Structure formats: C-alpha cells, structure tokens
Amino acid sequence: MTPSAHSRQLLAAYDSATRLPLPSAGDAGFDLVRAYQVADAIRTRRIERGERQVGYKIGFTNRTIWARYGVFGPIWGPVWDSTLQVLGSTRAEVSLAPLVQPRLEPEIAFGFAKSPHAGMSEAELAGCIDWVAHSLEIVHTHFDDWQFQAADTVADFALHGRLLVGPRIPLARFAAPGPELAAVRVELLRDGEIIDTGHGANVLGGPLTALRLWVDAMLAQPHGWPINAGHVVTTGTITDAAPMLPGQEWSTQLSDSRIAGMALRTFA
C-alpha cells in the first residue's frame, strides 16, 4: 500500500474506533522511513479536514519498558487541537469511547516560547521554553493486544489519543531544570491504590534531555514538520502505561511541590 492508502485506512480506523491489521504484517519493507511517510500523509489529511496541530508527543522514551513493548527507541507524532486539553485545574474527566485499548501515561510537558534549532545545549533549549507542566497522555492502538513493530506505532498516530496538561509553571522557577525534573518521583494511582512509580530520569535521563534529543532527531527528518512558538510537547511516560476502563478514578502524586498531581475520572 502507498502512504496515502495507509493514511486513509488508519484515519478511518481512528474515526470509527476500530482495529486494523499491522501495516508491517506481510510487508518486511515497512520500516520507520515509510512509517513517517504515512504519518506525514495523515498529518496533511488532518490539516485539510480542519484540525490544527498544537504540538507533539514523544513516545517510547522510557527505557525501563522498551523490552516489554519491543520498541527500543523514541518515536513522535503531532498533537492536535482536537486531542489536547490544557486544564485550568488539576481535575478532569474523559470519555474512553473514541479510544481503542487505551492506556494512561504520566508525563512532563513543555510549552515553547520560540522555535528551537538542532544542536542546542540543554541550557540553550531551556531558553526557548516558556513553561513546564505535569501531563497525562492517553495512548491507544488500533492493533490487537498492543503487539506491533516500531514502524507500526509511528503510522498509528504515534499511539496518541488524548493529552491533558495540568497547571503550567514558568520554567524560570527551576534553577537547574534538567536535573531537577530528572529527580521528580511520580506515583500513579488507580482508584486510590498505587499501581506504579517512576522517576523523571526514566525518560532518556530526564524530560529536558528527552526534549533535546527529540529536537535534534525531529529537525533532521525529511518530512520537515516545524516546532513553533506555542507548541506543547510531552516527553513520554515516567511509569509504565496503565490499561484504562470506564468508571475509574486515576490520580498522580509528584515529589516536587512545584508540580501539582492530577486527578482523572473516566467514563464510557
């Protein structure tokens, strides 16, 4: 199938919340290069139908779970005005009906004040960032049982479903944002019970480091997606991704008092 045909098929599955065979099934040549061509075709179609890109998600930055999913390096994809919710509080509700096999990921997100360029140091990159926030990304996949190759996940919207961004904090409140965010401990709770914990360092050494590595990798790609002022970028899950069902109460607790935990109720 061509990238255009793949994009039509995947968007139809997205819109109807249905499952698909893996693009890589029976096609050994479906690699990351072709997958990003599909992702670019999807991005074009979403813009043509009126959606507005508002940032990016970076996936598979947590090295502690690479072997579990069989993916051993970061991926990325666009975040849209239809999938992003910037919260005015620490509480939210979300319907799982449009999502397929959803899982929850506690993350750290950044808001860009100006466009970065490749080759920046972390200090230089921090100068491009307006704010930092705790975020909850709901990831999902249109492929059975969360079994896939890395290229499949890129084509499958980089697994992005929804992004909920909590209270935003000026990055200037962190004297040393790289090590301070790497040291943050996150507890993920379901119905009041801790189900997993993690540290910011799980994410390629820390959220700011993950962001720097992504900027360099993204800007080296031929598809030429821009990173603009105002874009929100979430840097990957600090714990494992946790399966979700309607009627659950999810929450997070963070060790850094500057970054508020969040609470999320799910419904059908």
Buried (B, 14 or more C-beta within 10 A) or exposed (E): EEBBEBBBBBBEBBEEBEEBEBBBEEEEEBBBEBBBBBBBBBBBBBEEEEBEBBBBBBBBBBBBBEEEBEBEEBBBBBBBEEBBBBBEEBEBEBEBEBBBBBBBBBBBBBBBBEBBEEEBEBEEBBEBBBBBBBBBBBBBBBBEEBEBBBBBBBBBBBBBBBBBBBBBBEBEEBEEBBBBBBBBBBBBBBEEEEBBBBBBBBBBBBBBBBBBBBBBBBBEEEEEBEBEEEBBBBBBBBBBBBEBEEEBEBBBBBBBEBBBBBBBBBEE
